[in-house]
Every structure is written in C-alpha cells, then in structure tokens.
Amino acid sequence: MRVIVIGGGAVGLCVAEALSARDCEVMVIERDRCGAGASAGNAGWITPSLATPVPGPGVIAASLRWLVDPSGPLWIRPTLSPALLEWIARFALSSRRSVYQRGLVALQRASALARPAFDALADRGVKFERHADPLLYPCFDLAELEHVWRVAEELGQAGSDQQFERVSAEHLRSLEPGLGPDLIGGVIAHGEGRVRPESLTVGVHRAILAQGVEVREGAPVTRLTRAGREWLVHGPGGAARETDAVVIAGGVDSARLLAPHGVRLPLAAAKGYSRTYPIDPSGPRQPLYLENPKVAISVYAEAVRVSGTLELGAQGLALSARRLAAIAGAAQRALPGWQMPAQSRDWAGMRSLTPDGLPYIGPVPGLDGVHLTTGHATLGITLAPVTGELMAERLLDGAQSELLSAFDPSRAMRAGTAKAKIGGAR
C-alpha cells in the first residue's frame, strides 16, 4: 500500500515510522521542516497523570476567571469568529461530567500504551533523548494539594494503575531542594517519562529516511482530489502525487484540506509558549508540574524548559512577552533560589484542540482512503508513537478497537458548507 502522510511533526513522523516498519510504501510531506511546529518547543512529557480531557467539570468557571487575565493559563482572544464560538459551545457541552468521564477512560487507556510504544520505537533503532524520572507535583496551599490528590484518585477510578504518593514538604524537598519555603506538600506520579521533543523528531526523521521513506520538506499541500480509487495530493508547483491512502497529521491546518470536500472539522488553534534555559547548578533537578498556574518544568540533559498556557483563537506565532514572563515567573516563585540564566530560547507553537479533548484518529467519513491523526492538544508527545501504532493497525489491518472508536473522527464531523480551519494556523 502507498500512503502519504501530510505533516512532519511528532505525530506524523511516528505514523510514517509505524507504517514503514510494516513494509508500507510511505511518503511524508511537510510544509516547513520536520519537527518545526508544535514539536519544537513543548515539554516533551510522556505523562499518563496529565492524560485528561481539557474540557471538564469546573473548567468553564475557571476559564471565565482567567479571561480577564491575558497572562493566565487559558485565554480566549476577544476577536471571536463564528466558527470559534461554535467550537466553544461544543467545548462547554463536553465539560459535562458524563462526557468528561468517557474521555478520561479513553485517554488513560491510550496513555497506558505510551511507554511500551516508546520502547518499541527505541527497539527499532530510533535514537532520542529520554528520561524516566517520576513527575513531582509540588503544592503551595491546601486547596491545590487536595485538587491534585483528587485527580489522582479519579485516574484510578478511570482504570489507571499508575502509582501516586502523597508526600510531605520535607520529602518533596529532599528530591527537589530548590522548592520554596511556602511548599506544604505534594504528590509524586510514578511511571512518567519525558523526551527532548526536538531529539524525538530528529531521531524518527533519520530513522524513516534510513528505511527508505521519502520526506519532502518545504512542500505545503494545497488540496486533495480523487482519481478513481487513488488520491492526488497537490502542491503549489502543480505536480500531483498519487497514493492509495492519505493520513492528515497537519495540526489545525488539517481542517483546510477537508473543507473543499464538504467536511467541517471542529478544531481550534491553542497557542502555547516555552522558555528554554541552559543548565544552571541552582536550577531544578526533577520534572515539576505547577498545578495552579498550569506550568511544566522539564529538565533535559543540557537544558531546562518552562512551558505553559493555552491561547485559543491565536492568529499567528508572535511571542507574547507577558505570557513568557508569566510562565517564567511561576517557575521562579516555585523555585526561588533558581538563578535563571539571562539568555533563553523563547518559543510559541500551535497545538490543535478538539471540542471534547480527544484526538481524531481514524478514517474521515465519506472520504474513503483519507485518515486523520490530529487534535492531540497537550498530549502530542505522550501519544505520538501510540497514534502511529493505532493508525497502522487501522489502515493496514482494518482493526477497530474500542479505543479507536473513542477517537473516531466521525463523532465530531458533519457535512455541510465547509469552513476552513478554526482559530488560526499552526
């Protein structure tokens, strides 16, 4: 089978690798360079403890409080399009507890496969920076601690077998001495991991090239057309490439390719930010998640990355000094002794977010041979190799598991007057 994967981020590359490992003839087409989008500056976490749908009970109320603060964890730009308003209405409906619980079970089942999928990737010779430390949740007031522990219990009720420890401030500080004096305790999530995301995309890219996969960079796809049983993938140069199947892994831009075929894909752009510092002896030693400001602190071999925020309705990748200062300030308050280096690499990237918080993985209804792997929100790294495995099983073996059913794009699509992407470009 010949398959073209549109999109060379972590998900698209892992889909191509999984297909190529099963002797599929694969081509990857990336409009920029592989790994240059949302994969270039995120936290890189393999994190079952954070594999929860973004919409959920209490999120709407919290979002309304954050709306007045453009440096808060979630911000919706005031220039709202009708399409984004419709997306927000769907998001609100998905925040009902019954919908959230179904989504939580699905994401926990998928995240339980994450570490084995990364193991399989490494076993096939893909090289990338990987760490296996537990994730620390330091808490600075009782309400924050009770919330984190309540979520941990909820994960167990959803079927997770992940181990959590509720520990004292002294215990947590023995693992991360830089935590400040206001620390009251916290939670340790075992079974977590992280990769340097840039190393992952570089490693998978190199591996698929060695497997004979053709990779076209700087080649935006302008449209898809049907020619008999085959699909034609068109670029700005006019030459069309023929293929038996197409896998669209283009983030928010995925909706644009489906729109001319009468398919509306509910998908919002959610911009995130990060600031990456060189290692300093005063800095953190362990990965940390700061619950209240929703800030992740990742420690790599040669760098520390502070990341966070979801900015819905973003129109571009311009850096916000206010948001970057907010996430850095949250990290500094948690680790007051950290002498943050003056030089940092600042980044913004566009995640794609579905109204129910679950990715789209599977065939597009009515477009035989076209498949989606997008909408992973903040779980793109966690679920990238899993998505590759699921997509390969679905495309090559016709597998239709309960897990794939939860991520089936047909749950959210409807035909009609197509509107292109919602909320901006990646």
C-alpha positions as CSV (number, residue, x, y, z in Angstrom):
1,M,0.0,0.0,0.0
2,R,1.2,3.5,-0.8
3,V,0.5,6.1,1.9
4,I,1.2,9.8,2.0
5,V,1.4,11.4,5.5
6,I,0.8,15.1,5.5
7,G,2.6,16.7,8.4
8,G,6.1,16.1,9.7
9,G,5.6,16.8,13.4
10,A,6.0,14.2,16.1
11,V,2.7,12.5,15.3
12,G,3.1,12.5,11.6
13,L,6.6,11.2,11.8
14,C,5.6,8.4,14.2
15,V,2.7,7.4,11.9
16,A,5.1,7.2,9.0
17,E,7.6,5.2,11.0
18,A,4.9,2.7,12.2
19,L,3.7,2.2,8.6
20,S,7.2,1.9,7.2
21,A,8.0,-0.7,9.9
22,R,5.2,-2.8,8.4
23,D,6.6,-2.6,4.9
24,C,4.3,0.1,3.7
25,E,5.5,2.5,1.0
26,V,5.3,5.9,2.7
27,M,6.0,9.5,1.8
28,V,5.9,12.4,4.3
29,I,5.1,15.9,3.1
30,E,5.8,18.8,5.4
31,R,5.1,22.4,4.6
32,D,8.0,23.7,6.7
33,R,10.7,21.4,8.1
34,C,10.0,18.3,10.1
35,G,9.6,19.0,13.8
36,A,9.4,22.7,13.3
37,G,5.9,23.2,14.6
38,A,4.4,22.3,18.0
39,S,7.0,19.6,18.4
40,A,9.9,22.1,18.6
41,G,9.4,23.6,22.0
42,N,6.9,21.7,24.1
43,A,7.6,20.0,27.4
44,G,8.2,16.6,25.8
45,W,6.4,14.7,28.6
46,I,5.2,11.1,28.4
47,T,2.6,11.8,31.1
48,P,-0.3,9.5,32.0
49,S,-1.1,11.6,35.0
50,L,-2.0,14.6,32.7
51,A,-3.8,12.5,30.1
52,T,-7.1,14.1,30.9
53,P,-9.5,15.9,28.5
54,V,-9.1,19.7,28.5
55,P,-12.9,20.2,28.9
56,G,-14.2,19.0,32.2
57,P,-16.3,19.9,35.3
58,G,-15.2,23.3,36.6
59,V,-13.2,24.3,33.5
60,I,-15.7,26.8,32.2
61,A,-15.9,28.6,35.5
62,A,-12.2,28.7,35.8
63,S,-11.9,29.9,32.2
64,L,-14.2,32.8,32.9
65,R,-11.9,33.9,35.8
66,W,-8.8,33.6,33.5
67,L,-10.4,35.6,30.7
68,V,-9.7,38.9,32.5
69,D,-6.0,38.0,32.7
70,P,-4.2,37.8,29.4
71,S,-1.3,36.1,31.2
72,G,-3.5,33.4,32.7
73,P,-3.3,29.6,31.9
74,L,-6.2,29.8,29.4
75,W,-7.0,32.9,27.4
76,I,-9.5,33.3,24.6
77,R,-8.7,36.2,22.2
78,P,-11.5,38.7,22.2
79,T,-11.8,38.7,18.4
80,L,-14.1,35.7,18.2
81,S,-15.1,34.2,14.9
82,P,-18.5,32.4,14.5
83,A,-16.6,29.1,14.0
84,L,-14.7,29.6,17.2
85,L,-17.9,30.5,19.0
86,E,-19.5,27.2,17.8
87,W,-16.4,25.3,18.9
88,I,-16.6,26.9,22.4
89,A,-20.3,25.9,22.6
90,R,-19.3,22.3,21.8
91,F,-16.4,22.6,24.4
92,A,-18.9,23.6,27.0
93,L,-21.2,20.6,26.3
94,S,-18.1,18.4,26.5
95,S,-17.4,19.7,30.0
96,R,-20.3,17.8,31.4
97,R,-19.1,15.1,33.8
98,S,-20.5,12.2,31.8
99,V,-18.7,13.2,28.7
100,Y,-15.5,14.0,30.6
101,Q,-15.5,10.6,32.3
102,R,-15.8,8.8,28.9
103,G,-13.0,10.8,27.5
104,L,-10.9,10.3,30.7
105,V,-11.2,6.5,30.4
106,A,-10.1,6.6,26.7
107,L,-7.1,8.8,27.3
108,Q,-6.0,6.7,30.3
109,R,-6.2,3.6,28.1
110,A,-4.1,5.3,25.4
111,S,-1.6,6.7,27.8
112,A,-1.1,3.3,29.4
113,L,0.3,2.2,26.0
114,A,2.7,5.2,25.7
115,R,5.8,3.8,27.4
116,P,5.6,0.5,25.6
117,A,5.2,2.4,22.3
118,F,8.3,4.4,23.0
119,D,10.1,1.2,24.0
120,A,9.1,-0.3,20.6
121,L,10.3,2.8,18.8
122,A,13.7,2.6,20.5
123,D,13.9,-1.2,19.9
124,R,13.5,-0.4,16.2
125,G,16.6,1.7,16.3
126,V,15.2,5.2,16.7
127,K,17.6,7.3,18.8
128,F,16.3,10.2,21.1
129,E,16.9,11.7,24.5
130,R,14.7,10.0,27.1
131,H,14.4,10.2,30.8
132,A,12.3,8.1,33.3
133,D,12.1,10.2,36.4
134,P,8.7,10.5,38.3
135,L,6.8,13.7,37.9
136,L,6.6,15.9,41.0
137,Y,3.5,18.0,41.8
138,P,4.6,20.5,44.4
139,C,1.7,22.2,46.2
140,F,1.7,25.6,47.9
141,D,-1.7,25.6,49.5
142,L,-4.1,23.0,50.8
143,A,-6.7,23.5,48.1
144,E,-4.1,22.9,45.4
145,L,-2.9,19.7,47.2
146,E,-6.4,18.4,47.6
147,H,-7.2,19.0,44.0
148,V,-4.1,17.2,42.7
149,W,-4.8,14.2,45.0
150,R,-8.5,14.1,44.0
151,V,-7.4,14.0,40.3
152,A,-5.0,11.1,41.1
153,E,-7.9,9.2,42.7
154,E,-10.1,9.9,39.8
155,L,-7.5,8.4,37.4
156,G,-7.5,5.2,39.4
157,Q,-11.3,5.1,39.1
158,A,-10.9,5.5,35.4
159,G,-8.8,2.4,35.2
160,S,-5.3,3.7,35.6
161,D,-2.8,1.5,37.5
162,Q,-0.4,4.4,37.9
163,Q,1.1,4.7,41.3
164,F,0.8,8.1,43.2
165,E,2.4,9.1,46.5
166,R,1.1,11.9,48.7
167,V,4.1,13.2,50.4
168,S,5.2,15.9,52.9
169,A,7.1,19.1,52.0
170,E,10.2,17.6,53.5
171,H,10.0,14.5,51.3
172,L,9.4,16.5,48.2
173,R,12.2,18.9,49.1
174,S,14.6,16.0,49.5
175,L,14.0,15.3,45.8
176,E,14.0,18.9,44.7
177,P,15.9,21.0,47.2
178,G,15.1,24.3,45.3
179,L,11.4,24.3,46.2
180,G,10.5,27.4,48.2
181,P,9.5,27.8,51.8
182,D,5.8,28.0,51.1
183,L,5.7,24.4,50.0
184,I,3.2,22.4,52.1
185,G,3.5,19.0,50.4
186,G,2.8,17.4,47.1
187,V,2.2,14.3,45.0
188,I,4.7,12.1,43.2
189,A,3.4,10.5,40.0
190,H,5.4,7.3,39.1
191,G,5.5,5.7,35.7
192,E,6.1,9.0,33.9
193,G,8.8,9.9,31.5
194,R,10.0,12.6,29.1
195,V,11.9,13.1,25.9
196,R,13.6,16.1,24.4
197,P,11.0,16.6,21.7
198,E,13.5,18.0,19.2
199,S,15.6,14.9,19.6
200,L,12.5,12.7,19.1
201,T,11.5,14.3,15.8
202,V,15.1,14.3,14.6
203,G,15.5,10.7,15.6
204,V,12.4,9.5,13.9
205,H,13.1,11.6,10.8
206,R,16.5,10.0,10.5
207,A,15.1,6.5,11.1
208,I,12.5,6.7,8.4
209,L,15.0,8.1,5.9
210,A,17.1,5.1,6.6
211,Q,14.1,2.9,6.0
212,G,13.7,4.4,2.5
213,V,10.8,6.8,3.3
214,E,10.7,9.8,1.0
215,V,10.4,13.0,3.0
216,R,9.5,16.3,1.3
217,E,10.1,19.4,3.4
218,G,9.1,23.0,2.5
219,A,6.3,21.5,0.4
220,P,2.8,22.7,1.5
221,V,-0.1,20.6,0.4
222,T,-2.8,22.8,-1.3
223,R,-5.5,20.3,-1.9
224,L,-6.6,16.7,-2.3
225,T,-8.5,15.3,-5.2
226,R,-9.8,11.9,-6.1
227,A,-8.8,10.0,-9.3
228,G,-10.6,6.7,-9.4
229,R,-9.5,4.6,-6.4
230,E,-6.5,6.8,-5.8
231,W,-6.0,10.2,-4.2
232,L,-3.9,13.0,-5.7
233,V,-2.0,15.2,-3.4
234,H,-1.4,18.6,-4.9
235,G,1.3,21.2,-4.0
236,P,1.9,24.8,-5.2
237,G,4.1,23.5,-8.0
238,G,1.1,21.9,-9.7
239,A,2.5,18.3,-9.8
240,A,0.2,15.9,-8.1
241,R,1.4,12.8,-6.2
242,E,-0.7,9.6,-6.5
243,T,-1.4,7.5,-3.4
244,D,-3.7,4.8,-2.2
245,A,-4.3,6.5,1.2
246,V,-3.7,9.8,2.9
247,V,-3.0,10.4,6.6
248,I,-3.5,14.0,7.5
249,A,-1.4,14.9,10.6
250,G,-1.2,18.6,9.9
251,G,-2.5,20.0,13.2
252,V,-5.0,22.8,12.9
253,D,-4.3,23.1,9.2
254,S,-5.9,19.6,8.7
255,A,-9.3,21.2,8.5
256,R,-8.4,23.3,5.5
257,L,-7.7,20.2,3.4
258,L,-11.1,18.6,4.3
259,A,-13.2,21.8,3.8
260,P,-13.4,21.6,-0.1
261,H,-14.9,18.1,0.4
262,G,-17.8,19.4,2.5
263,V,-16.4,18.2,5.8
264,R,-16.4,20.5,8.8
265,L,-13.8,19.5,11.2
266,P,-14.2,21.1,14.7
267,L,-10.6,22.0,15.6
268,A,-9.3,25.1,17.4
269,A,-5.8,26.5,17.5
270,A,-4.4,26.7,21.0
271,K,-1.0,28.5,21.2
272,G,1.4,27.5,23.9
273,Y,4.7,29.1,25.0
274,S,8.0,27.9,26.4
275,R,11.3,29.4,27.6
276,T,14.4,27.1,27.4
277,Y,17.4,27.9,29.6
278,P,20.9,26.4,29.8
279,I,21.5,24.2,32.8
280,D,22.5,26.1,36.0
281,P,23.5,24.4,39.3
282,S,20.9,26.4,41.1
283,G,18.1,25.1,38.9
284,P,15.6,22.2,39.1
285,R,16.8,18.6,39.1
286,Q,13.4,17.0,38.6
287,P,10.4,17.5,36.2
288,L,7.8,19.5,38.0
289,Y,4.2,20.4,37.3
290,L,2.8,23.5,38.9
291,E,-0.9,22.9,39.1
292,N,-2.4,26.3,39.8
293,P,-0.6,28.2,37.0
294,K,-0.5,25.1,34.7
295,V,3.2,25.4,34.1
296,A,5.5,22.5,33.2
297,I,9.2,22.4,34.1
298,S,11.2,19.9,32.1
299,V,14.8,19.0,32.9
300,Y,16.9,17.7,30.0
301,A,20.5,16.6,29.7
302,E,21.6,20.1,28.7
303,A,18.6,22.4,29.3
304,V,15.6,23.3,31.4
305,R,12.3,24.2,29.7
306,V,9.4,26.1,31.3
307,S,6.2,25.8,29.3
308,G,2.5,26.5,29.6
309,T,-0.6,28.4,28.6
310,L,-3.4,27.7,26.1
311,E,-4.3,30.8,24.0
312,L,-7.4,30.0,22.0
313,G,-8.1,31.8,18.8
314,A,-4.5,32.7,18.2
315,Q,-3.8,34.1,14.7
316,G,-0.1,33.6,14.5
317,L,3.1,32.7,16.3
318,A,4.1,36.1,17.6
319,L,5.7,35.8,21.0
320,S,3.9,37.4,23.9
321,A,6.4,38.9,26.4
322,R,3.6,38.9,29.0
323,R,2.9,35.2,28.7
324,L,6.5,34.2,28.6
325,A,7.1,36.3,31.8
326,A,4.1,34.7,33.4
327,I,5.3,31.1,33.0
328,A,8.9,32.1,34.0
329,G,7.6,33.9,37.0
330,A,5.6,30.9,38.1
331,A,8.7,28.7,37.9
332,Q,10.7,31.3,39.8
333,R,8.1,31.5,42.6
334,A,8.2,27.7,43.0
335,L,12.0,27.6,42.9
336,P,13.1,31.0,44.4
337,G,16.8,30.0,44.5
338,W,17.0,29.2,40.8
339,Q,19.3,31.8,39.2
340,M,17.6,31.8,35.8
341,P,20.2,32.5,33.1
342,A,19.7,35.8,31.4
343,Q,19.7,34.1,28.0
344,S,16.9,31.8,27.0
345,R,15.3,30.5,23.8
346,D,11.7,31.6,23.6
347,W,9.2,29.7,21.6
348,A,5.5,29.7,20.7
349,G,3.8,26.8,18.9
350,M,0.2,26.0,17.8
351,R,-1.5,22.9,19.2
352,S,-4.7,21.6,17.8
353,L,-7.6,21.1,20.2
354,T,-10.9,19.2,19.7
355,P,-14.1,20.3,21.5
356,D,-14.1,17.1,23.6
357,G,-10.4,17.0,24.2
358,L,-9.8,13.7,22.4
359,P,-7.7,13.4,19.3
360,Y,-9.1,12.4,15.9
361,I,-7.5,9.1,14.9
362,G,-9.2,7.2,12.0
363,P,-10.9,7.4,8.7
364,V,-12.8,10.5,7.5
365,P,-16.5,9.6,6.9
366,G,-17.3,9.8,3.2
367,L,-13.7,10.1,2.0
368,D,-12.6,6.5,1.6
369,G,-8.8,6.4,1.9
370,V,-8.4,9.6,3.9
371,H,-7.5,9.3,7.6
372,L,-6.8,11.8,10.4
373,T,-4.3,11.9,13.2
374,T,-4.7,15.3,14.7
375,G,-6.2,17.2,17.7
376,H,-3.8,15.9,20.4
377,A,-3.8,19.2,22.3
378,T,-1.1,18.9,25.0
379,L,-0.6,15.1,24.6
380,G,1.1,15.1,21.2
381,I,4.4,13.7,22.6
382,T,2.7,11.3,25.0
383,L,0.5,9.8,22.3
384,A,2.7,10.2,19.1
385,P,4.1,6.6,19.0
386,V,0.7,5.2,20.2
387,T,-1.0,7.1,17.4
388,G,1.4,5.6,14.9
389,E,0.7,2.1,16.1
390,L,-3.1,2.6,16.2
391,M,-3.1,4.2,12.7
392,A,-1.0,1.4,11.2
393,E,-3.3,-1.2,12.7
394,R,-6.4,0.6,11.4
395,L,-5.1,1.3,8.0
396,L,-3.3,-2.0,7.2
397,D,-5.2,-4.5,9.3
398,G,-8.7,-2.9,9.5
399,A,-8.5,-3.0,13.3
400,Q,-11.4,-1.3,15.0
401,S,-10.8,-1.5,18.8
402,E,-12.9,0.2,21.5
403,L,-10.0,2.7,21.9
404,L,-10.0,3.6,18.3
405,S,-13.8,4.0,18.4
406,A,-13.3,6.7,21.1
407,F,-11.0,8.6,18.8
408,D,-13.1,8.1,15.6
409,P,-13.3,11.4,13.7
410,S,-16.9,10.7,12.8
411,R,-18.0,11.6,16.3
412,A,-17.5,15.2,15.6
413,M,-17.8,15.8,11.9
414,R,-20.7,16.7,9.9
415,A,-21.1,17.6,6.2
416,G,-22.3,21.0,5.1
417,T,-20.9,24.3,4.0
418,A,-17.2,23.9,4.8
419,K,-15.4,26.4,6.8
420,A,-11.6,26.1,6.8
421,K,-9.5,26.0,9.9
422,I,-10.8,27.4,13.1
423,G,-8.8,29.8,15.1
424,G,-5.6,30.3,13.0
425,A,-2.7,28.4,11.5
426,R,0.0,26.3,13.1
